[in-house]
Amino acid sequence: MGHINTKQLRHLLELDENGLGLGDEFQAFIRQITSGGVAWKMTNPRERLAKTLWDRGFGRDEAIKAKSFKAYLNGIPQIPTSLVAEDSGLSFLSLADPRPGLLRSCKLLGVQYEGLGYTDGDAEPFSDRFAVPAAPFWFRHDDGRANCNRRPDHCRDELTGDVQVGTAMEGVFAFVHHPGIVVEGEHIVDLPGTVRRSNRADCACLEVWDGQVELRLCGHSGFAFPIYGALRLRRK
């Protein structure tokens, strides 16, 4: 297939709108690359990760109403200097936009949560230390594999200083930027910074079943399993 320029892509959109029918996914792809570029082509990490969220629908809810990606980007903080430098222990950089709330964020990110019977009120931070910011924020994290076969509550209790275990909110954003952190049948990420309100011995976990990523609140924080590992991160 030869190179298709932006003008040609816009023409394809016009054909689709006139009834040709190019398919929803292809149409969404065309709209992305004709309205601000695509995330994977951006070299600036702040722009690239923000564009990933914009393409998923962040910034367009009633609470934000950004009219363009540029307007949305203006509301994204600069990456803190402390998070710019490479960190061998926390090798991934991610951007979270918690403003829509956990339930809506999962919908936008394609993470099954509400469909599992959960509501926004079911998840709560284990303590004030694990309350996530209300505004967009950056964090560095690992993939949880260093904590495989370790009890989530032990991982949560032993970390001090700036490094802590992840929460449900951070877990879903870490996944959308770095989907390889969870592998079906091989690795599940524990997120013991978030617990289930009705049973605080249960913690959040992120897993993939039948190709669908799911956020669950039924992880057993007092038990260790070989393919489960608690995410570690720092926000500054």
Buried (B, 14 or more C-beta within 10 A) or exposed (E): EEEEEEEEBEEBBEEBEEEEEBEEEEBEBBBBBBEBBBBEEBEEBBBBBBBBBBBBBBBBBEEBEBEEBEEBBEBBEEBBEEBBEEBEEBEBBBBBBBBBEBBBBBBBBEBBBBEEEBEEEBBBBBEEEBEBEEEBBBBBBBBBBEBBEBBBBBBBEEBEEEBBBBBBBBBBBBBBBBEEBBBEEEBBBBBBBBBBEEEEEBBBBBBBEEEEBBBBBEBBBEEBBEEBBBBBBBBE
